Amino acid sequence: MTEPALAPRNAFGGVLAVWGVALISSIAIGIFVPEVYRAQWLLVCFGGVVLLSFAVQLWQGRTQGFILRVGGSAIGSLLLMGMISIGFALAALAS
């Protein structure tokens, strides 16, 4: 039987950490990967971010709201990476 935590950790911190990894990795892909391969690498990166979101939420060990936190991490990362890739696409069109 498990006892409830007296002072549970903030569950939103794990979501923000995954968003930070998505931000840094998508900017790195936009800078270092040639334009022809950017879409493929962004897909690979998003797959890694989804796995990371599962790992982070499982590491926290809280069952309440697990699906909501993993979904928030994944969807937020997808939107963030999409906005950054749109920015790089517009920059490529301008040059």
ChimeraX attribute file (.defattr): number of C-alpha atoms within 10 A of each C-alpha:
attribute: neighborCount
match mode: 1-to-1
recipient: residues
	/A:1	3
	/A:2	4
	/A:3	5
	/A:4	8
	/A:5	8
	/A:6	6
	/A:7	6
	/A:8	9
	/A:9	12
	/A:10	9
	/A:11	16
	/A:12	12
	/A:13	12
	/A:14	22
	/A:15	21
	/A:16	15
	/A:17	15
	/A:18	24
	/A:19	24
	/A:20	14
	/A:21	16
	/A:22	27
	/A:23	16
	/A:24	12
	/A:25	18
	/A:26	24
	/A:27	17
	/A:28	11
	/A:29	18
	/A:30	21
	/A:31	12
	/A:32	10
	/A:33	14
	/A:34	10
	/A:35	13
	/A:36	8
	/A:37	11
	/A:38	19
	/A:39	15
	/A:40	10
	/A:41	16
	/A:42	22
	/A:43	13
	/A:44	11
	/A:45	18
	/A:46	19
	/A:47	14
	/A:48	13
	/A:49	21
	/A:50	20
	/A:51	14
	/A:52	20
	/A:53	24
	/A:54	19
	/A:55	13
	/A:56	20
	/A:57	23
	/A:58	13
	/A:59	10
	/A:60	14
	/A:61	10
	/A:62	14
	/A:63	9
	/A:64	9
	/A:65	11
	/A:66	16
	/A:67	12
	/A:68	10
	/A:69	19
	/A:70	23
	/A:71	16
	/A:72	18
	/A:73	26
	/A:74	24
	/A:75	14
	/A:76	17
	/A:77	25
	/A:78	21
	/A:79	13
	/A:80	17
	/A:81	23
	/A:82	14
	/A:83	13
	/A:84	16
	/A:85	19
	/A:86	12
	/A:87	13
	/A:88	17
	/A:89	14
	/A:90	11
	/A:91	10
	/A:92	10
	/A:93	8
	/A:94	7
	/A:95	5
